[in-house]
Amino acid sequence: MEAQGYQQYKQQSVNTMTPGELLIVLYDELVKRAARADLALEREDYPLFEASMDRCVDILHYLDDTLDRQYPISGELHRLYDFFCYDFSRVKAGRNREELGKLRPMIADLRESFRSAEKATAATR
């Protein structure tokens, strides 16, 4: 019974978030999954590593699919997401921890950029 209440709470929380807040949640999950992949690779837990990398690529594809193409910045973000998908796929194929270490700060920086934009937008509401 408690699990059902928690699921309802989560659903209600998502339904009341602004688009900017939902975007930050996605980026938080992307950063978390990349960190999980790094730890799994360090521990040689390859199934967890591959699942985490797949989830990163899924999130990036979702972010790309939801871009509003009428804005010029969408083209830039599309190219950036494409780059990240390509590099995450390379990291997965080669199990390359060093390359993953280069991608993680870039993802975190992008998340912080969107977080700052969301805060600025929220302040003007």
N, C-alpha and C positions, 0 to 999 in steps of 0.2 A: 504494500500500500504506500509506503514512504517513497519508493522509486517512482510511482505514478505522480505523486505530488511534486517531486523534484523535476520530473519531465515537464509538468505543467508550468512550473516556475521558470524553467529554462525557456520554454516556448514563449511565455509572456514577456520575459526579458528581451528576447530577440525581437518580438513584435513591437516593442516600445523604443527600440534603439533608432537613432537617426542613421541615415546612410553613411555618414562619416564615422560614427561609432562602430557600425558593422564592418566597415573597411579596416578599422584599427584592429578589431577582433580577428579578422582574417590574417592581417600582417603579424599579429601576436602568435597566431597558430603556425604561420610559416616560419617565424624565428624559432619557435619551440621545436618544431619538427626538424629543422636544420641542426639544432643543438643536439637533439636526440639521435640524429643520424651520426653526428660526430662522435658522441659517446659510444654508440653501438659499434662504429668502425674501430674505435680504440679497443673495445672489448672483444672484437672479432665476432660480434653477434650479427652475422650477415643477413639473416631474415629480417631482423628489426631495422637494420640499416637500409635495406632495399625498400621495405614498407614505408619508412620515413621519407626516403627520397621520392618515392612514388607520390606520397601525399603532398610533398612540396610542389611537385610538378602539377598535380591536380589543382592545388590552390592557385598557382600561377595561371593555369589555363582558365580557371573560373574568373580571376581578376581581369584577364584579357578579354574574355567573353562579355563581361559586363561594362566594358568601356563604352562611353557615349562618343561615337566617332565624329560627331559634328564639331567637336572641339579640337584644335590643333595639338594640344598636349596629349590627346589620346593616341596620336600616331607615335609620339615619342615614348609614351608608356608601353605601347604595343611592342616597339623594338626592344625596349628594356626587358619586358616580360619574356620575349622570344629569346633574348640573350641568356636570361636566367634559366629558362627551360633547357636550352641547349647545354649550358654548363652543368646544370644539375644532372642531366643525362650522362654527360661525360664523366662526372664524378662518380656516378653510380656504376657505370660500366668499368671504370678503372679502379674503383674503390680507393680513390685518391683523396686522402685526408688533407693534404696540403692545399689542394685546390678548393676543397670545401671550406677550409680556414680562410681563404680569400673571399669567398662568396658570402659567408655569414655576416661580416661587418657591413657589406654593401646592402644586404637585405635589411639589417637593423637600421642603417642610415635612412633608407627609403621609408621604413616604418616611422621613424622619428620625424621625417619631413611631413608625412601625412598626419601624424599626431599633432604637430605644431599647427598645421593648417586647420585641423578640426578645432583646436583650442581657439584659434583666432576667429573662426567662423562662429563658434558658440558664444564668444564674447560679444559679437555684434547682434545676436538674436534678442 
